[in-house]
């Protein structure tokens, strides 16, 4: 590391601390030539390889922004989107690669989004997986229902109408708007 004051090509690490989320390391350094101290922050880079072949840095904000449109009108908060983006980044970093294909990011979004909101998941999947017909939607809904039914108590019904009344004991209640 070059000293920012005298441009000496070497420095000594005096102190290192990890950030709260563990994604960065703050290092306090001292130049052996001029004895001045300076701070550096180190992060592991994660790059996205786009379809065009261009590479750009990974951005949680782009993840949240891309999912925000699918969540429009749904009971999903900005905090939920930030948490989803964090989960996606953790998944991608866990893969151990410094470069991730843009397609892989979309796949990594689908799981956490399905847990967050099924309707938003269907919206995102319909664009991402290029649904061409009603049959594509029906197949995706069938898979969601099968997974939901196998993971819930018998007798619980899938609520794909977007309602948020989870306290209803059966699917027979009538809602008025």
Buried (B, 14 or more C-beta within 10 A) or exposed (E): BEBBEEEBEEBEEEEEEEEEEEBEBEBBBBBEBEEBBBEBEEEEEBEBBEEEEEEEEBEBEBBBEBBEEBBEEBEBEEEBBBBBBBBBBEBBBEEEEEEBEEEBBBBBBBBBBBEBBBBBBBBBBBEBEEBEEEEBBEEBBEEBBEEBBEEEEEEEEBBEEEEEEEEEEEEEEEEEE
